[in-house]
């Protein structure tokens, strides 16, 4: 479990920076004035808990739905939310008891069936849900998935043997058991991730309609429908039995790029921006002072390498590219020195993180040249560097290209024309023709979240298509360890394999920066979830 885990509520007063340093908790002392909170957003990919795994989607889903556990404001420990208890004698068979009285917006009960149906739907291979990967530890998951015999060839994958996982059993309306294939100490921590949220039966009867007009079980419900590329409006749910959200309504204003969002904030059209254009940080700090929130973040930016492309299959090529990059100079030039160059794959604030794991992350041009020569030189044409549009990645990615060109003589071009949903589709379809920009943040406060979901064989977020049997084995051993300390030792060995094989090039850890308007009374930031709009109050 992570030790340095803070959610910070910042009072929008002259003492705001002091409040940030102290960590004033969940903001319960803030105003209950209600009102409509207007927030910056980019276009989500999905609004189904089983499918939404990108940042824009998660920001909406977390207000519409709630799960078994939530994460403590100050320690990061998993605390029961809809679960009354999650218990096991052997870390393999877990019994989950639910609190009574919770419903979906359509009146259906949030019961054992709602979790079982949601997890089975996510796991069932033909449904092709992004968060199906997170069900991989549940017994019987192999029976609800099947492998395509010839990849993208003419043969279709056979139908799975079953439609439901044998490891999920209903005991009574408010109790179910989860049998895992192997013991996993971290199981109660992981189920706070959105992929484990419940779904209404009516939602699964028409998932396309539910994606556009969600049937949630959280403190907010959708008002109208998802108006794509324009806005999503949420209002307080009258069926929610937990602590109500602070604003009466949340208006997600969708922008094609972060610069347009910043201009709208300057014009008084937004109350919160959870991110800033890097080039505008100094301006924002000078303009908004105590209403600019900063905190060391856990979000990892990396340059992925498409191992399905023959030009990147030799690890010496990957190592050479990494050695050609001076991360600190890029951080200084593009991010005013605010970000931290990455020397490993796990956030420095997580228990078990180590400095200097990646020995190929320090610039060494001579060694880079030697490794590239050993690999037979660069056999490709011009290097194509990919990033999603509208998020101000061009400057630092261009610096990466310039440094690789200067060190290794490889010319490059940028391809930054796809909006995030289309960019993710390109990633899922393995269509990147060169190195690609992506990021990763923790889904739950457990070290494994930085490893298995991104580099495990077949993992949905493994866009490099890395596959290493020893890595997978070490992750499995860590999962089954009797204690967290024992688990960390195995996870660290798995990270060492990444540091040698470099399926991705670690770049930097973001420093979170958000701004809020004079309308905001208390701004709340959660290190796992980011800006917590439901807990942010207006004056």
N, C-alpha and C positions, 0 to 999 in steps of 0.2 A: 504494500500500500504506500502511496506517496505521502511524504511528510510535509513538503512545502506546497500547500494547496490552499489558496485563499480565494474567496469570493469577496469583492470589495464593494461596499455601498458608499458612494461619494456624495455627500451633501453639496448641493450647488450654492455654496456660499464662499466667503473669503477663506474659510478654513478647509476648503476642499482638499488641498494637497496633504494637509495633516491627516485628514480623514482617510485618504488613500493609504498613507503609510501605516496607519493604525489598523485598517481593515475593520470597518464599522459593522460588518455582518450583513444581514439580509435586507436591511433597509426597512425593518418593521416600524421604525419610528418616523417614517416619512409621511407625507401628506396623503390623504385619501380623497383628494379633490376630484378623482375620476378624469373626465376629459378624454380626448383622442390624442394618442401618442403617434406622431408621424415619423416613420423611420426609413432610412435608406435601405434599399434592397437591390440585388440583381436577380435576374430571372431564375427561379428554381427549375430543377429538372423534373422533380416529382413531388407530390404531396402525400403519397402513401408511405406509412412507416416502413413497410417491407421493401420499399424501393428507393427512398430518398436518402442518399449518403453524401451529397454535396453540401457545402456550407449554406448556400441560399435556401435549399430545401429544409435543412435542419432548423434554421432560424424560425421557420413557420411551423413545422411539425411539432416542435417542442412546446409551443403554446396551445396547439390544438389537441394534443394527446398527452397522456401521462402513463408511466409504467410502474413496475414493481418497486423500484428503488429510485432515489434521487441522491445527489452528492452533497455531503455536508459543506456548509458555507466556509468553514475555516480549516477543516482537516482533510477534506476530500473523501472521507470514508463513505461507503455506501450506507444509506439509511433507508429504512422502509418507507415507501410512499403508499402505493396501493396494496402492498404486501403486509399482512399481519406478521408473518414469519417466513423465513427461508432457512431450512435446517437440514443437516445431513450428519450421519454417523461415520460415513466413509468417504465423503467428498465426491461420491459417484452417484448415489441415489439421493435426490433432493426432494423434500416435501415443501410445497409452497401453499400457504394459507392466505387468502385474500380478505381484505376489509369489506364489510357489507355496506350496501347502500349506494354504491357508485354506479352510474349509468352512462351510456352514450347519449349524444344529443337527440337521437331518435327514440329514446326511452328504453332501448335494449339494456339488459344488465351487463355490467363489467364483471364477468364471472370466469370460472375456470375454462369454460368453452371458448370464451373470447380470446384468451391467450393461446389455447391449444390450436384453434383454427388459424390464428394469425401466424404462429410459428410454422405450422404445417404448410400454409400458403407460401410463406417466404422460402421454405426449404425445397418445395416441389420444383424439380428441374425445369419442366416445360413452362413454368410461370416466369422464369428468367428474371427473378428479383435480385437487385443489387445486394440486399442485406441477407440473402439466403446463406451466404458464406458464414454468417455468425451462428448458424444452427449446426455447424459441422461437428460439434462435440456430442450432439444428442444421438443416442442409440437409434439405429434404423435410418439414419440420414442417407446412407448409401442406397437404400431401397427406394428412396423417392427421387433419386437422381440417376442419370445414365450418361455414358460417354459417347460422343459422336465418333463413330468408327474411323472416319477419314477427314476429320477436321472440317474444313469448309467444302469438302468434296460433295459428290452427288448423293451419297448415302446419308439418310437421316438417322439421328440417334434413336435407338429403340425406346419405347415407352418404359418409364420406370416400373419396377416390380410392384410398388405400392404408392398410394396417394398420401398416406400419413405415416409419421415416424412412430415406430414401436416404443420409443422411449418416453412418450407423452401419454400419461394415463390420468383420467378424471377420477377423483375419489368421491367428491360431492360437488355441489354447486360452487362452493368457495374454496375447494382444495384440489390440487393436482400434483402429480409427482413427475419429476424429470430424471430419467436415467441417462447418464452420460456413458459414452463408450469407454472412457478412461476417467479416473478421478481428476478433478480440476479444482484446485483450491480457490481460484479467482472467480468462480462462477457467480456468486452473489454480487460481485462488483460489476460484472459485464452486463447484467440484465437491466441496467439503467440506460443502456444505449437504445436509440429509437427503434432499431430493428426488432427489439423485443417488446415493443408496445402492443397492446391488444387492438383488435379491429372488430367492428360490428359485423354481424351476419349479413345485413343489408349491404354493407360495403363490399363484401366479397361476392355478393350476387351480381354486382355491376361495378367492377373495379375502375373502369374508365370513368364512369360518372363520379365515383367516390374520389378519384384523383382530382377532378375538377371542382367538386363540391364535397369536401371531406365530411365524414360523420365521426367527429372526434369524441374524446372522453375527458378533455382537459379543461382548464379554466377559461378558455376562449373557444368560440365557434366561428365558422366562416359566415360572413354577411354577404349574401349573394353568391357569386362564383369567382373563381380565379380568372381575372381579366389579364390575359397573357401580355407580357411586355409593358403593362400599364400599372396595375396595382392588385393587391390582395387586402381585403378588409376583414378584420376580426372584431367581434364584440364579446363581452363577457357571456359565458354560458350560464344559463339559469339552472342547469342540471348538475353543475359541478358542486361537490360536497366538501371540497377542501378549502384552503385559504383562497379567497378571491383575488384575482389580479388587481393591481393598483389602477391602471387606466380603465376607463369604460370601454375603450376601443383602441385597436392598434391598426394603423394604416401603413402597410408596406408599399412604399412608392418604388417602382421598379425602374432602374436606369440602365442604359446600355453600357455606360462606363462610369468609373468612380469620379472622374473630373466633373461630369455633368451633375452628379449627386452633390459634390462639394459646392458647385455654383448654386444649386437649389438651397443648400443649407445657408450659404451666405445671404441668399435672398429672403431668408426667413420662412422657407417652405417646409423645412424638416426640423425635427426636434432632436434626433439622434442619428449619428453616423458611426457605425461600429468599426469603420476602417477609414483611412485617409490616403489620398494620392501622395506617394513619397515626396514628390517635388513641392507639395504644399504644406509640409509639416511645419516648417519655420514660420510660414505665414499664419497657420492656424494657432501656433503657440503664441505668437505675438498678438493675434486678434482676440483669442478666446481665453487665454490665461488659465485660470482655475477650472474652466469648463472644458479643458482638454485633459482627458484621462490617459495615463500611461502605466503600463505594467509589463514586466518581463513575461514573454509569452512562451507557450509550448508548441507553437505552430512551426513546422519544419518545411522549408522550401528546398526543393532538390531539382536537379536536372536528371530526368530518367533516361535510360538508354534502351532502345528497343532491341532486345536480344533476339527477336524474331527476324531481324535484319542481319544478314551475314557479315556486314561490316562492323558489327558491334559484338560479335560472339567471342572474340579473343579478349580475355580479361586485360591483357597488356595494353590494348587500345584504350579500354575504359580507364585504366590506371593512368595512362599517359595524358588523357584529356583532363583528368582531375588534377594531376600534378602541374598542368599548364596554367591553372587558375589561381590567382591571388585574391582570395575571398575578402580579406580585410580591406584591400584597396577598393573593391567594388562596394563594400559596406560604407566606407568613408565617402566615396564619390557620389553614390546614388542615395544612400540612406542617412547621410550626415553622421555616420559612425554609430547610429542607434542600435542596429541589429548586431547579433553575435555570430561570428563565423562558426560554422558547424564542424566539429571534429569527431563526431559520432552520429548515431542514428536515434538516440533516445534523448529526450529533453533533459537539460542539466538539472532541472528541479525535481526530477523523478528519482525515487529510491532505486538505486542500482545503476544510475547513469555514471559514466566515466568520461573524463577528458582525454583527448588524444587517441581515441580508439582507431580512428582512420589515419593511418600513417601516410596515405596518398593524398591527404587533404592540405598539406603544406606545399606551397609552390616550390618546384624544383625542375627547372627547364631542362637541365642536362639529363637528369634521370628520365624525364618525360620523353625526350628525343631518343634515348637509348632503348626504352621500352617499346616505343613505336617502331623503331628499326628492327628490334628482335621479332616483332609481330609481322614483319614484312612490309611495313609502311602502311600508309593510308590508301586503301584500294577503292574507295568510293569517289564520287564526284564532289561537287560543292556540298559542304555540310549545311543541312537545313535545320535550323533551331526553331522549335515550336513553342508557342504560348497562347493562352486564350486572350481574346480581345477585351479591351475595356477595363483592365485591372492594373495598368501602368507597369507591366512587366518588361516592356521593350527596352528600357534604359539598362537594367542590370543584365538582361539576356544579351544585349548587344555588347556589353563589356566582356561577357564570357566569350562571345565569338571573336572579339578583337584580340583577347589574350591567347586563345587557341591558335588563331591565325599568326600572331606574332611569334609564338613559341614553336609551332609545328608546321607553319607554312600552309595550313589548310584554309582555303577560302570558305566563306559561309554566306548564308542569307537568312533573314528572319521570316517566319510565317506566323503572323499574329492577326488573323482575320476571322477567327471563329468565336462566336459567343459560347459561353461556358457549356450549355447543354449539348451543343453540336460538338464542342471540343471533347467532352466526356464520351460522346458516342464514337468519336474517332479513336479515343483511347480504348474503349471497350472492343472495338472492331479491329484493333491492332493495325491501324493504318498510318501510324507515325512513320515518317521516312527518315527521321533523324532524332537527335536529343530533344526532349520535351520537358517543359516546365510543369511541375505539379507540386502540391503541398500536402501535408498530413498533420492533423492535430489529434489529440487523444479522444477516443470515443468513450473511454472510462479510465479512472485513475489507477491503472495497473500497467506495469512496464511492458507486458506482452502486447499491448495495443499498438506499439510502434514497430512491432516485428512481424508477427504472423499475418495480420490483415494485409500487409503491403508486400511481403516477400515469400509468404507460404505458397507452396505449389498449388496452383489453381485458385488462389484467393482472388476475389472480385476486384480488389484494389491493387493487385499485382500487375500493373500496366507494363512493367518491363518484361513480364513473363519469365521471371527468375524461377528456377527449379533446382533445388539442391537437397538431396536425400539426407545428408548429415544435418543441415539446417533444420529440416522438418522434424528429424528425430530429436534434436535438442529442444525444440519447442515443445514437442510431446512430453519429453522428460520433465521440462519445467512445469508444464500444465499439471502433471501428475505428482509433483513433489508434495511432501507432507506439510511443509511450511513455506511461507513467502521467501524467507532467506534462502532456503534450498532451491526454490524455483528461480530466484534471481541468478544464481550461479550458472544454471543451464542457459537462461536467456542471454547472459553475457557471452557465453561461448558461441551462441548463435549469432550475436552481433559481431563477434570477431570474424566469422565467416563472411558476413556482408562487407566488412572493412577490407577484406582481401579480394573478394569477387567483384565488388562495386557494381551491382546492377543499377544503382543510381549514384549520382555524384552529390554528396551532401553540400549544401551551399550556406544556409544561415538559418538561425532561429529569429523569428520576428519579435519585435517589441510591440506589444499591442498599443494602439493609439485610437482613441475614440473621442468624439466631441458631442456636446449636448447643448441645447439652447437655454436661454434664460427662462423658458417655460418649465424646465425640469426642476423638480425639487430634490429628488434623490435618484441618482443614476447607479445601477447595480451591474456589476461585471462578475461573471462566473468563469473560472479558468477553463473548465471543460466546455461549457455551453456558450461562452462569450457573453455578449450583452444580453441581460435578462430583461426583456421588455415588460413582461408581466409583473415584475417586481419593481420596475422603475416608475416613480410617481411624478405627477405634474403638480404645479402650484395651484 
